[in-house]
C-alpha cells in the first residue's frame, strides 16, 4: 500500500512562510494543484514539490538594463 502525504492550506502556508490567502489564490489560479476531501482542501506533497520546483529562485534574476 502506498502512503500519500497531504497537507492542509495552513500547513502549506506555514511551510512557504506565506499567508493562507496566498496559497488559496495560487490554487484558484491553477498554479498549485489541490484536491477536495469532502469540504476540505488538501495539497499532495508531490504537487507542492512540483510547485516549488517551477518557481524562480530568489536572487537568480538577470539584471536587465544595467551596465558596468
N, C-alpha and C positions, 0 to 999 in steps of 0.2 A: 504494500500500500504506500502511495506517495503522499507526503505531507505538503500541503500548500500553505505558506505563511501569508497571512493577510494583515493589513494594518488599517486602523480607523483614520479618519481625516485628522483628528487631533494628534494622533501618533505621528503621522506623516509631517504635519506642520511643525511639530517639535523637532523632528529629525532634520528638516530643512531650515530650521530657525526662521520660519515664516508664519504668517497668520493662517488661521483656518480658512478665512475668506479667500486668500491667495490660492490655496490648494483647491477649494471649490471652483474658483474661476478657471484654473488650469484644467480641471475635469470638464467643466462646461465648454471650454474652447476645444476640447479634444486633444489637448497636449499630454494629459496624464490619463491613462486608462483606469477605469474603476468598474466595479461590479456592485450590483444591488443584492443584498441578502435580506429579504423581507423589506423593511423600511430603512435598513442600514446601508450605508455606502462603505465599501471596503476597497482597498488598493492592494493588489497582489505584490509580493516582494519583487518578483521578476519585472513587473510593469514599472515599479518605482526605479529599479536599476536601469531599465531601458530609458526612462525619462531623464534620469541624471546623466546617462551617457550621451544623450542627444543635446545637452545644454552646453554652451560655450564655457570654457574655463576662465574665471576672472583673471585679469592681468595678461591674457594672451591675445588681446585685440591688437590688430595692427594700427599704428598711429598714422592715419592718413592726413596729408596736408602739412606735415611737419618737415622742416628742413634743419639740417645741422650747420 
